[in-house]
């Protein structure tokens, strides 16, 4: 497998990036009309930016960052991955960030309401959730109803988007898991990690993270009637000191090459 699971609240790494070709000049980002950075000139795509992004984007954004690198020789980007709620709080408290990509709309809306977002957020991907079990599915989990009888079930924290989605799914399915059998992860990576390391019998995580985990977990599909669709918006932070390069990155994410990368990791298109 070419993908690996990354665990922990936040994973920070630098991606050095190459220049994005401007609109109308063979744009490598494949920007579409009306996208947030469609008017950014190549000469403006310079300098460093910091991008806070949901933990579930870790693997996909790593690959997208490599593509951005090939397109933008005079810019550099640092990614800060973690729970969307935690990242939103950090931005509200003044943590440096040029862009925020959330696994839900609620956390971006908080920043919009607080006047911390420049322009309008752009939805760039969607996601589904899935049950994961230990390899071989030793407890023979076939659906959500089986989770109530397991020894330990791993769910994301109550304030984490994947935790809210999981609770919504369980409510829709009328499944109640005893609270003393639930362990809560700080983000989707730690939630999945509880299963892959053997500390939990099953978890509810994003399809994309289950795919990235490869053979370390088994997957059990959640029916569409019980599932939810996670919406992923991205936006420029109003306090950004390098908005042209930030908009260029967003334009790249919404372009066809990055969209193809997101689909390869299991994400759904934005609409």
C-alpha positions as CSV (number, residue, x, y, z in Angstrom):
1,X,0.0,0.0,0.0
2,X,1.3,3.5,-0.8
3,X,-0.6,5.1,2.1
4,X,0.1,5.0,5.8
5,X,-1.8,6.0,8.9
6,X,-0.6,9.0,10.7
7,X,-1.8,9.4,14.3
8,X,-1.9,12.2,16.8
9,X,-3.7,15.5,17.3
10,X,-1.7,17.4,14.8
11,X,0.9,16.5,12.3
12,X,3.0,19.3,11.0
13,X,5.3,19.1,8.1
14,X,6.7,21.5,5.5
15,X,6.2,21.2,1.8
16,X,8.3,23.3,-0.4
17,X,6.4,24.4,-3.5
18,X,7.0,25.5,-7.1
19,X,5.1,28.2,-9.0
20,X,1.5,28.1,-10.0
21,X,1.0,29.0,-13.7
22,X,-1.3,32.0,-13.9
23,X,-4.8,31.9,-15.3
24,X,-4.8,32.0,-19.1
25,X,-1.2,30.9,-19.3
26,X,-1.5,27.1,-19.2
27,X,-2.6,27.0,-15.5
28,X,-1.4,23.8,-13.9
29,X,-4.0,24.1,-11.2
30,X,-6.8,23.8,-13.7
31,X,-8.7,26.6,-12.0
32,X,-12.3,27.1,-12.8
33,X,-14.1,30.4,-13.3
34,X,-15.2,32.0,-10.1
35,X,-12.7,30.1,-7.9
36,X,-11.1,32.1,-5.1
37,X,-7.7,32.4,-6.8
38,X,-8.5,32.4,-10.5
39,X,-7.1,35.9,-10.9
40,X,-3.8,35.3,-9.0
41,X,-0.8,36.0,-11.1
42,X,2.2,33.7,-11.2
43,X,4.4,36.5,-10.1
44,X,2.4,36.9,-6.9
45,X,2.8,33.2,-5.8
46,X,5.8,33.7,-3.6
47,X,6.7,33.5,0.0
48,X,5.7,31.3,2.9
49,X,2.1,30.3,3.9
50,X,0.8,28.2,6.8
51,X,-2.2,25.9,6.1
52,X,-4.3,24.5,8.9
53,X,-6.2,21.4,7.7
54,X,-8.4,18.6,9.1
55,X,-6.5,15.5,10.1
56,X,-8.4,13.4,7.5
57,X,-6.7,15.4,4.8
58,X,-3.2,14.4,5.8
59,X,-2.3,11.9,3.1
60,X,-4.2,13.7,0.3
61,X,-2.8,17.1,1.1
62,X,0.7,15.7,1.3
63,X,0.4,14.5,-2.3
64,X,-1.4,17.7,-3.4
65,X,1.4,19.7,-1.8
66,X,3.9,17.9,-4.0
67,X,1.9,18.9,-7.1
68,X,1.8,22.5,-5.8
69,X,5.6,22.3,-5.3
70,X,6.1,21.4,-9.0
71,X,4.0,24.5,-9.9
72,X,5.4,27.2,-7.6
73,X,9.2,27.5,-7.3
74,X,9.2,30.7,-5.2
75,X,6.7,29.8,-2.5
76,X,6.7,27.4,0.5
77,X,3.9,26.0,2.6
78,X,3.6,24.4,6.0
79,X,0.7,22.2,6.8
80,X,-0.7,21.9,10.4
81,X,-3.1,18.9,10.7
82,X,-5.5,18.2,13.5
83,X,-9.1,18.2,14.6
84,X,-11.1,20.9,12.8
85,X,-12.5,22.2,16.1
86,X,-9.0,22.5,17.7
87,X,-7.6,24.2,14.6
88,X,-10.6,26.7,14.6
89,X,-10.0,27.5,18.2
90,X,-6.3,28.0,17.6
91,X,-7.1,30.5,14.8
92,X,-9.6,32.3,17.0
93,X,-6.8,32.6,19.6
94,X,-4.4,34.2,17.1
95,X,-2.4,31.2,16.0
96,X,-0.7,32.0,12.7
97,X,-2.6,30.5,9.7
98,X,-3.1,31.7,6.2
99,X,-5.8,29.1,5.3
100,X,-8.2,26.7,7.0
101,X,-9.6,23.5,5.5
102,X,-12.2,22.0,7.8
103,X,-14.0,18.6,7.8
104,X,-17.3,20.4,8.5
105,X,-18.9,23.7,7.7
106,X,-19.7,24.5,11.4
107,X,-16.1,25.3,12.3
108,X,-15.5,27.5,9.3
109,X,-18.8,29.3,10.0
110,X,-17.5,30.1,13.5
111,X,-14.6,32.0,11.9
112,X,-16.8,33.7,9.4
113,X,-19.1,34.9,12.2
114,X,-16.0,36.2,14.1
115,X,-14.9,38.1,11.0
116,X,-11.7,36.0,10.7
117,X,-12.3,34.8,7.1
118,X,-11.5,36.8,4.0
119,X,-14.0,36.3,1.2
120,X,-16.3,33.2,0.9
121,X,-15.3,29.7,1.9
122,X,-15.1,27.2,-1.0
123,X,-16.3,23.6,-0.7
124,X,-13.6,21.4,-2.3
125,X,-14.5,17.8,-1.2
126,X,-17.0,15.6,0.6
127,X,-16.6,12.4,2.6
128,X,-18.5,9.4,4.0
129,X,-18.1,7.4,7.2
130,X,-17.5,3.7,7.7
131,X,-17.0,1.2,10.5
132,X,-13.5,-0.3,10.9
133,X,-12.6,-3.4,12.9
134,X,-9.5,-5.3,13.7
135,X,-8.1,-7.3,10.7
136,X,-10.2,-10.3,9.9
137,X,-13.2,-8.7,11.8
138,X,-12.9,-11.2,14.7
139,X,-16.0,-9.9,16.4
140,X,-18.0,-10.5,13.2
141,X,-19.4,-6.9,13.0
142,X,-21.9,-6.6,10.2
143,X,-23.4,-3.2,10.9
144,X,-24.0,-0.4,13.4
145,X,-26.3,-2.5,15.7
146,X,-23.4,-4.8,16.5
147,X,-21.4,-2.0,18.0
148,X,-23.6,-1.9,21.1
149,X,-22.3,-5.4,22.1
150,X,-18.6,-4.9,21.6
151,X,-16.0,-4.5,24.4
152,X,-14.6,-1.1,23.3
153,X,-15.7,1.2,20.5
154,X,-13.6,4.1,19.4
155,X,-15.3,7.3,18.4
156,X,-14.0,10.8,17.7
157,X,-14.4,13.4,20.5
158,X,-17.8,14.9,21.0
159,X,-16.6,18.3,19.6
160,X,-14.7,16.8,16.7
161,X,-16.5,16.7,13.3
162,X,-16.1,12.9,12.9
163,X,-17.5,12.5,16.5
164,X,-20.5,14.6,15.7
165,X,-21.1,12.7,12.5
166,X,-20.8,9.3,14.3
167,X,-23.3,10.4,17.0
168,X,-25.7,11.5,14.2
169,X,-25.3,8.1,12.5
170,X,-25.9,6.1,15.7
171,X,-28.9,8.2,16.5
172,X,-30.4,7.7,13.0
173,X,-29.8,3.9,13.4
174,X,-31.3,3.9,16.9
175,X,-28.1,2.3,18.3
176,X,-26.9,3.1,21.8
177,X,-23.4,2.2,22.9
178,X,-22.8,2.1,26.7
179,X,-20.6,5.1,27.5
180,X,-18.3,2.9,29.6
181,X,-17.5,1.0,26.4
182,X,-16.6,4.2,24.3
183,X,-13.1,5.6,24.0
184,X,-12.9,9.1,22.4
185,X,-10.0,10.1,20.1
186,X,-8.7,13.7,19.7
187,X,-9.1,13.4,15.9
188,X,-9.9,10.8,13.3
189,X,-6.3,9.5,13.2
190,X,-6.2,8.7,16.9
191,X,-9.7,7.2,16.7
192,X,-8.7,4.8,14.0
193,X,-5.4,4.1,15.7
194,X,-7.2,2.6,18.7
195,X,-8.4,-0.2,16.4
196,X,-5.2,-0.7,14.3
197,X,-3.2,-1.0,17.6
198,X,-5.8,-3.4,19.1
199,X,-7.1,-1.1,21.9
200,X,-10.6,-1.0,20.5
201,X,-12.8,-3.6,18.7
202,X,-14.2,-1.2,16.2
203,X,-14.5,2.5,15.3
204,X,-16.5,4.9,13.1
205,X,-14.1,6.9,10.9
206,X,-14.0,8.5,7.4
207,X,-13.9,6.2,4.4
208,X,-10.7,8.0,3.4
209,X,-8.9,7.2,6.6
210,X,-10.0,3.5,6.4
211,X,-8.6,3.3,2.9
212,X,-5.3,4.9,4.0
213,X,-5.0,2.4,6.9
214,X,-4.9,-0.4,4.4
215,X,-4.6,-4.0,5.8
216,X,-4.3,-2.7,9.4
217,X,-8.1,-2.6,9.6
218,X,-11.2,-4.3,8.1
219,X,-14.1,-2.1,6.8
220,X,-17.8,-2.5,7.2
221,X,-20.0,-0.3,5.1
222,X,-22.6,2.0,6.7
223,X,-25.7,2.1,4.5
224,X,-26.5,5.4,2.8
225,X,-29.8,5.7,4.7
226,X,-27.9,5.7,8.0
227,X,-24.7,7.5,6.8
228,X,-23.9,11.2,6.6
229,X,-21.9,13.3,4.1
230,X,-19.1,15.3,5.5
231,X,-18.6,18.7,3.8
232,X,-15.0,20.1,3.4
233,X,-14.7,23.9,2.9
234,X,-11.5,25.8,2.7
235,X,-11.0,29.6,3.2
236,X,-8.4,32.3,3.4
237,X,-7.8,33.7,6.9
238,X,-8.3,37.4,7.1
239,X,-5.1,37.9,9.1
240,X,-3.0,36.2,6.4
241,X,0.0,38.2,5.4
242,X,0.3,36.4,2.1
243,X,-3.2,36.1,0.6
244,X,-2.1,35.9,-3.1
245,X,-0.2,32.7,-2.5
246,X,-2.9,31.3,-0.2
247,X,-5.5,31.9,-2.8
248,X,-3.3,30.3,-5.4
249,X,-3.2,27.2,-3.1
250,X,-7.0,27.1,-2.8
251,X,-7.2,27.5,-6.6
252,X,-4.9,24.5,-7.0
253,X,-7.0,22.4,-4.5
254,X,-10.1,23.1,-6.5
255,X,-8.4,22.4,-9.9
256,X,-8.7,19.1,-11.8
257,X,-5.4,17.6,-10.8
258,X,-5.9,18.1,-7.1
259,X,-9.5,17.0,-7.4
260,X,-8.3,13.8,-9.1
261,X,-5.9,13.2,-6.2
262,X,-8.7,13.7,-3.6
263,X,-10.8,11.1,-5.4
264,X,-7.9,8.7,-5.5
265,X,-7.9,8.8,-1.7
266,X,-11.6,8.2,-1.5
267,X,-13.0,11.7,-1.2
268,X,-16.2,12.6,-3.0
269,X,-16.4,15.6,-5.4
270,X,-17.6,18.8,-3.9
271,X,-21.0,18.6,-5.6
